[in-house]
């Protein structure tokens, strides 16, 4: 269950690392400069000492990560230009990047390894819905769950959004 492993890893990292401070729970996309400033502050740089330009911010971030092993998780990247300033220069640092675009520029320029993910199987979709809605609700509303899975075509993000809306309707 690839999506499940990524979800668990991201949750664990957000809870256990200083970089978790860069997550925006509103779901609004962060600009590269906002993300870099968040990383710099999490690494202990006082906000008054963060450089003004994104280029110098990115340089400072790369220099601070040069002697560290860091995992950067960037979800739903719009394009390569959005994430390029976040890329570390240190081979001990890794970047896990999700996008709806192929981001071929990162593959060509940085040797990124693309991993295509398929649609969820019915069993995986049911597990995702059970995790989001609760197993009891899933058992009580099997027809509705099947309609959600069919309507969302096995797409994890679509199922997650549909489950969130279903949860909000209860509240």
GUZA-367376 format. One record per residue: residue number from 1; x, y, z of N, C-alpha, C, O in turn. Coordinates in steps of 0.001 Angstrom, whole numbers, plus 500000, padded with zeros to 6 digits. Layout:
BEGIN
+-----+--------+--------+--------+--------+--------+--------+--------+--------+--------+--------+--------+--------+
:  nr :    n.x :    n.y :    n.z :   ca.x :   ca.y :   ca.z :    c.x :    c.y :    c.z :    o.x :    o.y :    o.z :
+-----+--------+--------+--------+--------+--------+--------+--------+--------+--------+--------+--------+--------+
: NUM :      X :      Y :      Z :      X :      Y :      Z :      X :      Y :      Z :      X :      Y :      Z :
...
+-----+--------+--------+--------+--------+--------+--------+--------+--------+--------+--------+--------+--------+
END
This chain:
BEGIN
+-----+--------+--------+--------+--------+--------+--------+--------+--------+--------+--------+--------+--------+
:  nr :    n.x :    n.y :    n.z :   ca.x :   ca.y :   ca.z :    c.x :    c.y :    c.z :    o.x :    o.y :    o.z :
+-----+--------+--------+--------+--------+--------+--------+--------+--------+--------+--------+--------+--------+
:   1 : 500839 : 498826 : 500000 : 500000 : 500000 : 500000 : 500887 : 501242 : 500000 : 501211 : 501784 : 501056 :
:   2 : 501270 : 501679 : 498822 : 502214 : 502782 : 498699 : 501696 : 504063 : 499341 : 502427 : 504720 : 500082 :
:   3 : 500426 : 504431 : 499063 : 499886 : 505670 : 499614 : 499857 : 505614 : 501124 : 500086 : 506629 : 501782 :
:   4 : 499581 : 504460 : 501682 : 499506 : 504307 : 503137 : 500885 : 504500 : 503767 : 501019 : 505159 : 504799 :
:   5 : 501905 : 503919 : 503136 : 503263 : 504069 : 503657 : 503693 : 505530 : 503602 : 504297 : 506033 : 504550 :
:   6 : 503391 : 506206 : 502516 : 503759 : 507618 : 502399 : 503012 : 508458 : 503430 : 503583 : 509369 : 504028 :
:   7 : 501722 : 508145 : 503635 : 500932 : 508879 : 504622 : 501501 : 508694 : 506028 : 501615 : 509656 : 506788 :
:   8 : 501856 : 507458 : 506369 : 502425 : 507193 : 507689 : 503774 : 507880 : 507849 : 504055 : 508468 : 508893 :
:   9 : 504611 : 507806 : 506813 : 505928 : 508436 : 506889 : 505789 : 509942 : 507082 : 506478 : 510531 : 507914 :
:  10 : 504903 : 510559 : 506317 : 504725 : 512005 : 506436 : 504185 : 512383 : 507809 : 504617 : 513379 : 508388 :
:  11 : 503241 : 511597 : 508340 : 502699 : 511882 : 509672 : 503783 : 511760 : 510734 : 503903 : 512610 : 511616 :
:  12 : 504571 : 510691 : 510637 : 505649 : 510486 : 511607 : 506668 : 511613 : 511514 : 507112 : 512139 : 512535 :
:  13 : 507035 : 511981 : 510298 : 508032 : 513036 : 510128 : 507519 : 514369 : 510654 : 508253 : 515107 : 511311 :
:  14 : 506258 : 514674 : 510365 : 505700 : 515943 : 510842 : 505651 : 515987 : 512358 : 505876 : 517036 : 512962 :
:  15 : 505358 : 514850 : 512971 : 505265 : 514813 : 514431 : 506623 : 514776 : 515112 : 506752 : 515204 : 516259 :
:  16 : 507642 : 514268 : 514415 : 508906 : 514032 : 515103 : 510061 : 514908 : 514633 : 511173 : 514774 : 515143 :
:  17 : 509829 : 515790 : 513683 : 510957 : 516598 : 513214 : 510623 : 518076 : 513262 : 509459 : 518476 : 513214 :
:  18 : 511647 : 518856 : 513355 : 511456 : 520312 : 513376 : 510880 : 520802 : 512065 : 510180 : 521815 : 512045 :
:  19 : 511155 : 520112 : 510968 : 510658 : 520533 : 509657 : 509153 : 520413 : 509553 : 508557 : 520957 : 508623 :
:  20 : 508516 : 519708 : 510490 : 507069 : 519588 : 510479 : 506386 : 520942 : 510549 : 505211 : 521058 : 510201 :
:  21 : 507100 : 521967 : 510991 : 506540 : 523300 : 511082 : 506233 : 523922 : 509743 : 505574 : 524960 : 509691 :
:  22 : 506685 : 523329 : 508663 : 506442 : 523885 : 507334 : 505140 : 523394 : 506734 : 504741 : 523871 : 505671 :
:  23 : 504466 : 522455 : 507380 : 503209 : 521923 : 506869 : 502119 : 522958 : 507066 : 502020 : 523564 : 508133 :
:  24 : 501304 : 523166 : 506049 : 500206 : 524113 : 506136 : 498893 : 523339 : 506160 : 498438 : 522875 : 505115 :
:  25 : 498267 : 523189 : 507345 : 497056 : 522389 : 507446 : 495865 : 522961 : 506691 : 494870 : 522259 : 506509 :
:  26 : 495931 : 524209 : 506249 : 494820 : 524783 : 505490 : 494741 : 524175 : 504099 : 493722 : 524305 : 503419 :
:  27 : 495809 : 523513 : 503672 : 495814 : 522911 : 502346 : 496208 : 523893 : 501254 : 496293 : 523513 : 500086 :
:  28 : 496449 : 525139 : 501612 : 496863 : 526118 : 500620 : 498313 : 525846 : 500231 : 499153 : 525604 : 501099 :
:  29 : 498615 : 525885 : 498928 : 499988 : 525605 : 498511 : 500954 : 526679 : 499012 : 500662 : 527874 : 498965 :
:  30 : 502091 : 526227 : 499485 : 503139 : 527152 : 499900 : 503976 : 527538 : 498694 : 504283 : 526697 : 497850 :
:  31 : 504339 : 528790 : 498614 : 505307 : 529211 : 497616 : 506672 : 528752 : 498096 : 506861 : 528530 : 499292 :
:  32 : 507623 : 528605 : 497190 : 508954 : 528126 : 497554 : 509574 : 529001 : 498644 : 510183 : 528482 : 499580 :
:  33 : 509425 : 530309 : 498533 : 509994 : 531214 : 499537 : 509411 : 530995 : 500917 : 510132 : 531049 : 501913 :
:  34 : 508105 : 530747 : 500987 : 507471 : 530479 : 502281 : 508006 : 529183 : 502886 : 508287 : 529110 : 504083 :
:  35 : 508140 : 528170 : 502045 : 508651 : 526883 : 502522 : 510093 : 527021 : 502997 : 510457 : 526482 : 504043 :
:  36 : 510908 : 527735 : 502240 : 512317 : 527919 : 502633 : 512397 : 528662 : 503956 : 513153 : 528266 : 504844 :
:  37 : 511614 : 529751 : 504099 : 511616 : 530487 : 505364 : 511191 : 529580 : 506522 : 511757 : 529656 : 507613 :
:  38 : 510197 : 528726 : 506284 : 509763 : 527787 : 507315 : 510869 : 526826 : 507706 : 511067 : 526552 : 508890 :
:  39 : 511590 : 526312 : 506721 : 512710 : 525421 : 507004 : 513805 : 526155 : 507775 : 514344 : 525631 : 508750 :
:  40 : 514129 : 527367 : 507333 : 515189 : 528124 : 508000 : 514824 : 528410 : 509458 : 515663 : 528276 : 510349 :
:  41 : 513587 : 528799 : 509697 : 513158 : 529046 : 511075 : 513199 : 527760 : 511897 : 513595 : 527779 : 513062 :
:  42 : 512787 : 526635 : 511288 : 512825 : 525347 : 511996 : 514260 : 524934 : 512306 : 514506 : 524213 : 513274 :
:  43 : 515202 : 525386 : 511493 : 516613 : 525085 : 511714 : 517275 : 526090 : 512655 : 518481 : 526019 : 512895 :
:  44 : 516484 : 527027 : 513189 : 516996 : 527937 : 514210 : 517426 : 529308 : 513738 : 518000 : 530065 : 514520 :
:  45 : 517169 : 529659 : 512477 : 517539 : 530992 : 511992 : 516459 : 531978 : 512435 : 515293 : 531810 : 512077 :
:  46 : 516825 : 533001 : 513205 : 515827 : 534004 : 513611 : 515231 : 534691 : 512380 : 515952 : 534963 : 511420 :
:  47 : 513950 : 534969 : 512396 : 513281 : 535521 : 511213 : 513935 : 536822 : 510738 : 513940 : 537098 : 509538 :
:  48 : 514480 : 537620 : 511645 : 515150 : 538857 : 511253 : 516468 : 538647 : 510525 : 516991 : 539579 : 509915 :
:  49 : 517013 : 537434 : 510580 : 518289 : 537139 : 509918 : 518108 : 536336 : 508628 : 519093 : 535926 : 508014 :
:  50 : 516866 : 536108 : 508215 : 516616 : 535386 : 506958 : 516815 : 536357 : 505807 : 516228 : 537439 : 505807 :
:  51 : 517633 : 535991 : 504822 : 517900 : 536889 : 503689 : 516617 : 537291 : 502959 : 515592 : 536616 : 503051 :
:  52 : 516701 : 538399 : 502239 : 515518 : 538957 : 501580 : 515128 : 538214 : 500308 : 513937 : 538044 : 500047 :
:  53 : 516092 : 537768 : 499511 : 515749 : 537159 : 498229 : 515680 : 535638 : 498343 : 516348 : 535021 : 499173 :
:  54 : 514859 : 535069 : 497492 : 514695 : 533617 : 497510 : 516009 : 532913 : 497149 : 516293 : 531831 : 497660 :
:  55 : 516801 : 533522 : 496275 : 518076 : 532915 : 495882 : 519029 : 532803 : 497073 : 519659 : 531765 : 497271 :
:  56 : 519134 : 533875 : 497868 : 520026 : 533831 : 499027 : 519429 : 532971 : 500148 : 520171 : 532334 : 500897 :
:  57 : 518101 : 532946 : 500269 : 517462 : 532049 : 501228 : 517777 : 530593 : 500875 : 518131 : 529797 : 501745 :
:  58 : 517645 : 530256 : 499598 : 517911 : 528881 : 499141 : 519379 : 528522 : 499373 : 519687 : 527400 : 499774 :
:  59 : 520277 : 529464 : 499122 : 521700 : 529216 : 499371 : 521982 : 528961 : 500842 : 522747 : 528058 : 501184 :
:  60 : 521368 : 529752 : 501712 : 521542 : 529556 : 503155 : 520986 : 528197 : 503575 : 521607 : 527485 : 504364 :
:  61 : 519818 : 527843 : 503049 : 519221 : 526546 : 503383 : 520142 : 525408 : 502933 : 520382 : 524471 : 503694 :
:  62 : 520656 : 525484 : 501710 : 521571 : 524441 : 501218 : 522815 : 524350 : 502084 : 523278 : 523249 : 502384 :
:  63 : 523365 : 525488 : 502492 : 524572 : 525447 : 503323 : 524262 : 524866 : 504707 : 525096 : 524166 : 505280 :
:  64 : 523084 : 525146 : 505242 : 522723 : 524599 : 506549 : 522452 : 523093 : 506481 : 522633 : 522385 : 507472 :
:  65 : 522023 : 522608 : 505323 : 521739 : 521185 : 505172 : 522961 : 520401 : 504692 : 522910 : 519175 : 504604 :
:  66 : 524056 : 521095 : 504381 : 525236 : 520431 : 503824 : 525797 : 519348 : 504736 : 526362 : 518367 : 504253 :
:  67 : 525653 : 519510 : 506029 : 526211 : 518527 : 506958 : 525127 : 517701 : 507655 : 525390 : 517057 : 508671 :
:  68 : 523925 : 517722 : 507113 : 522802 : 517017 : 507733 : 522218 : 515987 : 506766 : 522390 : 516071 : 505550 :
:  69 : 521533 : 515030 : 507344 : 520710 : 514102 : 506565 : 519270 : 514535 : 506779 : 518757 : 514484 : 507897 :
:  70 : 518618 : 514961 : 505701 : 517283 : 515531 : 505801 : 516389 : 514888 : 504742 : 516831 : 514614 : 503626 :
:  71 : 515144 : 514654 : 505100 : 514133 : 514234 : 504135 : 513142 : 515379 : 503989 : 512510 : 515797 : 504959 :
:  72 : 513016 : 515878 : 502771 : 512046 : 516930 : 502467 : 510876 : 516267 : 501756 : 511062 : 515569 : 500759 :
:  73 : 509673 : 516487 : 502270 : 508468 : 515951 : 501651 : 507686 : 517135 : 501083 : 507263 : 518026 : 501819 :
:  74 : 507505 : 517127 : 499776 : 506762 : 518194 : 499099 : 505601 : 517551 : 498352 : 505810 : 516773 : 497421 :
:  75 : 504399 : 517870 : 498754 : 503214 : 517234 : 498196 : 502556 : 518117 : 497155 : 502419 : 519326 : 497345 :
:  76 : 502150 : 517504 : 496056 : 501366 : 518155 : 495003 : 502074 : 519362 : 494391 : 501501 : 520447 : 494286 :
:  77 : 503308 : 519158 : 493996 : 504071 : 520238 : 493375 : 503431 : 520652 : 492059 : 503036 : 519809 : 491253 :
:  78 : 503335 : 521930 : 491857 : 502748 : 522483 : 490643 : 503660 : 522264 : 489439 : 503217 : 521828 : 488376 :
:  79 : 504957 : 522579 : 489627 : 505923 : 522420 : 488544 : 507328 : 522399 : 489135 : 507508 : 522603 : 490336 :
:  80 : 508314 : 522155 : 488291 : 509700 : 522051 : 488761 : 510186 : 523364 : 489366 : 510951 : 523353 : 490331 :
:  81 : 509752 : 524497 : 488810 : 510195 : 525797 : 489333 : 509740 : 526018 : 490775 : 510418 : 526709 : 491535 :
:  82 : 508616 : 525447 : 491154 : 508124 : 525608 : 492518 : 509021 : 524899 : 493532 : 509195 : 525393 : 494646 :
:  83 : 509592 : 523751 : 493164 : 510378 : 522970 : 494130 : 511891 : 523094 : 493949 : 512648 : 522748 : 494857 :
:  84 : 512334 : 523573 : 492814 : 513778 : 523651 : 492553 : 514547 : 524383 : 493659 : 515622 : 523918 : 494038 :
:  85 : 514047 : 525512 : 494198 : 514785 : 526192 : 495275 : 514895 : 525368 : 496566 : 515766 : 525634 : 497394 :
:  86 : 514023 : 524378 : 496740 : 514040 : 523560 : 497949 : 515027 : 522401 : 497869 : 515316 : 521759 : 498879 :
:  87 : 515540 : 522132 : 496680 : 516394 : 520958 : 496513 : 517741 : 521171 : 497199 : 518420 : 522167 : 496948 :
:  88 : 518121 : 520240 : 498058 : 519406 : 520358 : 498756 : 520553 : 519984 : 497827 : 520355 : 519262 : 496850 :
:  89 : 521725 : 520465 : 498123 : 522900 : 520112 : 497344 : 523634 : 518910 : 497915 : 524644 : 518481 : 497357 :
:  90 : 523146 : 518365 : 499010 : 523803 : 517296 : 499744 : 523189 : 515952 : 499370 : 521971 : 515789 : 499436 :
:  91 : 524007 : 515002 : 498983 : 523497 : 513674 : 498612 : 522933 : 512909 : 499808 : 522223 : 511921 : 499619 :
:  92 : 523230 : 513338 : 501023 : 522670 : 512687 : 502212 : 521229 : 513136 : 502459 : 520539 : 512567 : 503305 :
:  93 : 520778 : 514143 : 501733 : 519413 : 514634 : 501839 : 518575 : 514031 : 500715 : 519044 : 513866 : 499589 :
:  94 : 517342 : 513711 : 501040 : 516426 : 513153 : 500046 : 515198 : 514037 : 499938 : 514836 : 514746 : 500876 :
:  95 : 514563 : 513980 : 498769 : 513330 : 514716 : 498543 : 512286 : 513723 : 498042 : 512502 : 513010 : 497062 :
:  96 : 511156 : 513693 : 498733 : 510004 : 512910 : 498294 : 508998 : 513917 : 497781 : 508489 : 514745 : 498537 :
:  97 : 508716 : 513842 : 496497 : 507922 : 514854 : 495828 : 506742 : 514185 : 495142 : 506919 : 513215 : 494404 :
:  98 : 505542 : 514695 : 495379 : 504387 : 514212 : 494637 : 503891 : 515325 : 493736 : 503980 : 516505 : 494075 :
:  99 : 503368 : 514933 : 492584 : 502863 : 515905 : 491638 : 501923 : 515217 : 490668 : 502022 : 514012 : 490432 :
: 100 : 501035 : 515974 : 490124 : 500177 : 515452 : 489061 : 500869 : 515582 : 487710 : 500414 : 515027 : 486710 :
: 101 : 501966 : 516319 : 487696 : 502758 : 516509 : 486478 : 503987 : 515604 : 486542 : 504396 : 515179 : 487622 :
: 102 : 504561 : 515319 : 485401 : 505703 : 514416 : 485370 : 507012 : 515064 : 485810 : 507933 : 514350 : 486207 :
: 103 : 507129 : 516371 : 485754 : 508320 : 517096 : 486201 : 509597 : 516539 : 485559 : 510589 : 516285 : 486243 :
: 104 : 509554 : 516358 : 484255 : 510678 : 515801 : 483498 : 511939 : 516632 : 483693 : 513043 : 516087 : 483661 :
: 105 : 511799 : 517939 : 483895 : 512960 : 518804 : 484107 : 513785 : 518377 : 485310 : 515011 : 518476 : 485283 :
: 106 : 513129 : 517901 : 486370 : 513861 : 517434 : 487556 : 514558 : 516111 : 487274 : 515633 : 515844 : 487811 :
: 107 : 513951 : 515290 : 486437 : 514582 : 514020 : 486054 : 515827 : 514310 : 485240 : 516880 : 513720 : 485480 :
: 108 : 515713 : 515217 : 484276 : 516842 : 515533 : 483398 : 517959 : 516269 : 484129 : 519130 : 515924 : 483968 :
: 109 : 517621 : 517268 : 484921 : 518643 : 518117 : 485539 : 519232 : 517538 : 486821 : 520399 : 517780 : 487129 :
: 110 : 518436 : 516776 : 487570 : 518886 : 516345 : 488893 : 518918 : 514830 : 489071 : 519301 : 514335 : 490131 :
: 111 : 518522 : 514105 : 488051 : 518517 : 512651 : 488166 : 517411 : 512122 : 489056 : 517543 : 511048 : 489643 :
: 112 : 516317 : 512869 : 489162 : 515182 : 512409 : 489966 : 514669 : 511083 : 489409 : 514765 : 510823 : 488210 :
: 113 : 514134 : 510264 : 490277 : 513599 : 508973 : 489874 : 512082 : 509022 : 489928 : 511504 : 509028 : 491015 :
: 114 : 511426 : 509059 : 488771 : 509960 : 509089 : 488795 : 509397 : 507712 : 489121 : 509897 : 506691 : 488649 :
: 115 : 508355 : 507705 : 489933 : 507654 : 506474 : 490278 : 506174 : 506720 : 490015 : 505527 : 507482 : 490734 :
: 116 : 505649 : 506080 : 488994 : 504233 : 506224 : 488683 : 503394 : 505360 : 489603 : 503723 : 504201 : 489853 :
: 117 : 502330 : 505919 : 490096 : 501416 : 505172 : 490961 : 500117 : 504940 : 490221 : 499576 : 505845 : 489586 :
: 118 : 499630 : 503731 : 490308 : 498368 : 503397 : 489668 : 497183 : 503755 : 490538 : 497327 : 504349 : 491606 :
: 119 : 496025 : 503387 : 490066 : 494804 : 503609 : 490818 : 494727 : 502622 : 491977 : 495356 : 501564 : 491948 :
: 120 : 493963 : 502974 : 492980 : 493759 : 502075 : 494105 : 492892 : 500899 : 493673 : 491969 : 501059 : 492874 :
: 121 : 493190 : 499730 : 494200 : 492296 : 498597 : 494013 : 491057 : 498837 : 494873 : 491049 : 499739 : 495711 :
: 122 : 490016 : 498041 : 494670 : 488809 : 498176 : 495477 : 489144 : 497985 : 496959 : 488659 : 498729 : 497812 :
: 123 : 489977 : 496981 : 497259 : 490348 : 496711 : 498657 : 491120 : 497887 : 499255 : 490880 : 498258 : 500404 :
: 124 : 492043 : 498477 : 498492 : 492798 : 499639 : 498988 : 491876 : 500833 : 499194 : 492016 : 501569 : 500171 :
: 125 : 490928 : 501027 : 498270 : 489981 : 502138 : 498393 : 489105 : 501962 : 499633 : 488843 : 502925 : 500355 :
: 126 : 488658 : 500736 : 499876 : 487861 : 500475 : 501076 : 488678 : 500722 : 502339 : 488162 : 501252 : 503323 :
: 127 : 489950 : 500340 : 502311 : 490800 : 500567 : 503477 : 490990 : 502063 : 503720 : 490936 : 502517 : 504863 :
: 128 : 491211 : 502827 : 502656 : 491352 : 504276 : 502798 : 490075 : 504869 : 503393 : 490135 : 505664 : 504331 :
: 129 : 488926 : 504483 : 502850 : 487658 : 505010 : 503381 : 487439 : 504576 : 504825 : 486964 : 505363 : 505644 :
: 130 : 487783 : 503334 : 505141 : 487651 : 502866 : 506523 : 488515 : 503663 : 507472 : 488103 : 503979 : 508588 :
: 131 : 489727 : 503989 : 507018 : 490643 : 504788 : 507839 : 490082 : 506193 : 508054 : 490171 : 506735 : 509155 :
: 132 : 489508 : 506781 : 507010 : 489011 : 508161 : 507087 : 487642 : 508269 : 507751 : 487386 : 509209 : 508504 :
: 133 : 486759 : 507304 : 507471 : 485386 : 507405 : 507946 : 485088 : 506532 : 509161 : 484110 : 506754 : 509875 :
: 134 : 485932 : 505552 : 509383 : 485691 : 504599 : 510462 : 485069 : 503328 : 509907 : 484180 : 503369 : 509056 :
: 135 : 485559 : 502197 : 510408 : 485088 : 500905 : 509923 : 483607 : 500680 : 510159 : 482930 : 500073 : 509329 :
: 136 : 483092 : 501168 : 511299 : 481667 : 500994 : 511604 : 480797 : 501719 : 510590 : 479780 : 501186 : 510148 :
: 137 : 481190 : 502925 : 510222 : 480395 : 503684 : 509245 : 480459 : 503022 : 507883 : 479465 : 502975 : 507158 :
: 138 : 481636 : 502507 : 507536 : 481800 : 501822 : 506259 : 480901 : 500591 : 506207 : 480261 : 500326 : 505189 :
: 139 : 480855 : 499843 : 507304 : 480014 : 498641 : 507372 : 478531 : 499002 : 507290 : 477745 : 498271 : 506687 :
: 140 : 478151 : 500121 : 507892 : 476750 : 500549 : 507890 : 476300 : 501104 : 506539 : 475113 : 501078 : 506212 :
: 141 : 477251 : 501602 : 505765 : 476899 : 502272 : 504507 : 477697 : 501703 : 503336 : 478370 : 502446 : 502621 :
: 142 : 477623 : 500402 : 503145 : 478432 : 499766 : 502099 : 478059 : 500235 : 500702 : 478937 : 500412 : 499857 :
: 143 : 476774 : 500437 : 500447 : 476364 : 500909 : 499111 : 476933 : 502300 : 498832 : 477421 : 502569 : 497734 :
: 144 : 476868 : 503171 : 499824 : 477414 : 504519 : 499650 : 478924 : 504466 : 499441 : 479466 : 505214 : 498628 :
: 145 : 479602 : 503588 : 500169 : 481054 : 503446 : 500007 : 481396 : 502974 : 498597 : 482333 : 503479 : 497977 :
: 146 : 480635 : 502004 : 498094 : 480869 : 501506 : 496735 : 480635 : 502604 : 495696 : 481365 : 502691 : 494709 :
: 147 : 479616 : 503443 : 495918 : 479351 : 504558 : 495009 : 480501 : 505563 : 495030 : 480904 : 506074 : 493985 :
: 148 : 481027 : 505843 : 496228 : 482173 : 506753 : 496330 : 483364 : 506212 : 495561 : 484013 : 506942 : 494811 :
: 149 : 483651 : 504930 : 495747 : 484803 : 504313 : 495078 : 484631 : 504378 : 493566 : 485569 : 504722 : 492846 :
: 150 : 483447 : 504052 : 493087 : 483175 : 504097 : 491652 : 483251 : 505537 : 491135 : 483871 : 505803 : 490106 :
: 151 : 482620 : 506452 : 491856 : 482603 : 507852 : 491435 : 483970 : 508504 : 491441 : 484229 : 509419 : 490659 :
: 152 : 484846 : 508038 : 492317 : 486196 : 508613 : 492414 : 487215 : 507847 : 491563 : 488391 : 508209 : 491526 :
: 153 : 486770 : 506804 : 490889 : 487593 : 506046 : 489943 : 488892 : 505508 : 490551 : 489885 : 505339 : 489844 :
: 154 : 488885 : 505241 : 491853 : 490084 : 504689 : 492482 : 491203 : 505690 : 492698 : 492330 : 505296 : 492995 :
: 155 : 490920 : 506966 : 492558 : 491934 : 508005 : 492757 : 492036 : 508341 : 494248 : 491048 : 508760 : 494851 :
: 156 : 493222 : 508161 : 494853 : 493368 : 508386 : 496296 : 492975 : 509792 : 496740 : 492284 : 509948 : 497748 :
: 157 : 493397 : 510802 : 496016 : 493070 : 512171 : 496422 : 491570 : 512409 : 496352 : 490998 : 513015 : 497258 :
: 158 : 490926 : 511941 : 495290 : 489481 : 512125 : 495153 : 488742 : 511416 : 496291 : 487794 : 511967 : 496849 :
: 159 : 489168 : 510207 : 496633 : 488542 : 509483 : 497743 : 488765 : 510190 : 499074 : 487864 : 510241 : 499911 :
: 160 : 489949 : 510731 : 499270 : 490253 : 511444 : 500510 : 489380 : 512691 : 500637 : 488853 : 512970 : 501714 :
: 161 : 489226 : 513433 : 499562 : 488376 : 514633 : 499579 : 486914 : 514245 : 499812 : 486215 : 514890 : 500594 :
: 162 : 486458 : 513202 : 499139 : 485073 : 512744 : 499320 : 484839 : 512301 : 500768 : 483792 : 512597 : 501343 :
: 163 : 485798 : 511602 : 501353 : 485669 : 511163 : 502744 : 485653 : 512371 : 503684 : 484896 : 512391 : 504655 :
: 164 : 486479 : 513367 : 503400 : 486488 : 514576 : 504236 : 485139 : 515286 : 504170 : 484632 : 515766 : 505184 :
: 165 : 484570 : 515348 : 502988 : 483256 : 515990 : 502851 : 482182 : 515194 : 503573 : 481295 : 515773 : 504200 :
: 166 : 482254 : 513869 : 503490 : 481295 : 513029 : 504197 : 481422 : 513204 : 505706 : 480419 : 513215 : 506420 :
: 167 : 482642 : 513339 : 506186 : 482872 : 513563 : 507616 : 482333 : 514925 : 508036 : 481725 : 515051 : 509099 :
: 168 : 482552 : 515943 : 507212 : 482079 : 517299 : 507526 : 480560 : 517349 : 507601 : 480008 : 518107 : 508398 :
: 169 : 479883 : 516560 : 506790 : 478419 : 516550 : 506799 : 477858 : 515980 : 508106 : 476748 : 516316 : 508519 :
: 170 : 478647 : 515114 : 508745 : 478216 : 514550 : 510019 : 478292 : 515559 : 511150 : 477475 : 515561 : 512071 :
: 171 : 479340 : 516450 : 511047 : 479702 : 517336 : 512124 : 478756 : 518406 : 512455 : 479010 : 519195 : 513365 :
+-----+--------+--------+--------+--------+--------+--------+--------+--------+--------+--------+--------+--------+
END
